[in-house]
Amino acid sequence: MPAGPQVVLPHDGWSTAAGDGPFAADRPADAACPSAAYRAEAGFFEVESDRCAYAVFSQPLAGALQAGDRLDFVAWHLDLWAQLPAEARVVLQIEDEVIWEARFAVPGSEAIDMLEQPVAAAHPAGATAWWHISNHGFNSWRLGDVERAARR
């Protein structure tokens, strides 16, 4: 019997990652991300980069993934603004597998990405997932629930 869709990374399950996990080498010396800079709101996890220009969040995977599973999720940002041109980087990763990585020119326009990303490797329930944002300026980043699509 096929399994239906399952939220494997709920939007309200993210918390700051101790030690920055796989992104520790990229951490700027002056990085700070106060709790007022991020929150779960209206079905999305939101980070305000004017208060938090570098952040790494993590949570355990709520269900096992098989190689070939498809993850569906929405990631979006408001207009990107900074005094000087820059590049923003956003990464969703499970264990060592980068599920989605994007770079955006700052300044830039608002964008909504409705993503369908395949999983290359199997990941057990409880595996660590990471959401990383590196961006300077007054920008707002959001990530919705990450859902494993129905299995056939």
N, C-alpha and C positions, 0 to 999 in steps of 0.2 A: 504494500500500500504506500503510495507516495506521501511524503511529509509535506505539510503546508509551510507557508512562510513563517519565519521565526526571527524576532528581534534578538540579535546576538550582541549588540553594543547599544544599549539604551542611551538616549541623549542625556538623561539625568544620572548616569553612572560614572561620569568622568570625574577624576580628582587629580590634583597636582601630583606629578611623578617624582618620587624621591630619587635624587641622583640623575635625573634626566634620561635614564636608559640609553638607547642607542644614539641619542642626540647630544650626549654629554660633551663630546669634543667640540661641538659647535657653540656651546654656551658662552655668551659674552661675559666679560668680567663684571659688568655692571647690571646684569640681568636681575630683574625683580618682577614678581607677578603677584601683587596683593589680591586677596580674596574678593575685593570689591570690583576687580577687573573681569571676573568671569561668573557665569551662573547658567542654570537651566531655566529656560523661559519659553513658554508658548510652543513646546514641542521641539526646541532646539537647544543645543549647548552653545553659548555665546561668549566670545572673548573680545574685549575692547583693547585694541593695541596702543591707544594713547596712554594707557596705564600699564600695559603689559606687552612689550615689544618682542619678547621671546618667552615661549611657554611650551611645556611638555605636560600632557595629561595622560593618564592611563586608567585602565579598568580590565578586569578579567573577562574573557569571552564567555558569554552566557550559554553557549551551546557549541558542540563540536562542529567543525567544518571539514568537508572532504575536498580533496583536490578536484577542481572542476565546478564546485559550488559557485553561485553568483551572488555577490553582495549588492544590494540596492540601497542607495542613500542620497540625500540632498545635502550639498555643501554650497554656501553662498556668502557673499560679502557685499557690503554697501560700497558706495563710491570710495575709491582709495585715494587718500590725500597725504602728502608730506611736503615740507618746505623744499627739500631737495629730492631729485629723482632717486628711486631706490627699487629694489626687487623684493617682493614678498614670497615666502615659501610656506606651503601647507602640505603636511604628510599624514596619511593614515597608514599605520603599519600594524601587523600582527606578528608577534615574535620577530623573526628576521625578514619576513616578507613585506615588502612595500606594496600595499594594496592600491594606493593612489597617491601621487605626488604632483603638485602643480606649482608653477611660479607665475607671478603676476607683476607686471610693470606698475610702479607707483610713481606718479598718479595714474589712475585708471578708472574705468567705469564699473558700476555695479554689475555683478554677474551671479547667476544662479546655475549651478551644475547639478543636473539630475543624472546620477551616475549608476552604471551597471558594470561592476568590476569583477572579473573572474578571480578565483583563488587558485593559486598554482600548487600549493601544498596542503596537506591535511594539518589541522590545528585542533588540539583537544579542548574541551570545555575547560575554562580556567586559565587558558593561555593568556599572556599579557598582550593587550592591544595598546597602541600609542596614538595620540593625536598631537602633532607638533605644529606650532605657528611661529614664524620668524618674520617680523614686519615692523617697520618704523613708520610712524605717522598716526593720524587719527582715523583709524579704520575699525570696522566691526566684522568679525568672522563668526559664522554659524555652521553647526553640523547637526543634522537630524539623526533619528534612530538609524542604525545600520542593521539591515534586515537580510537574512539569508533567504533567497528566493525559494519558492516551492521546488521540491525535488520531484522528478518525474519517475 
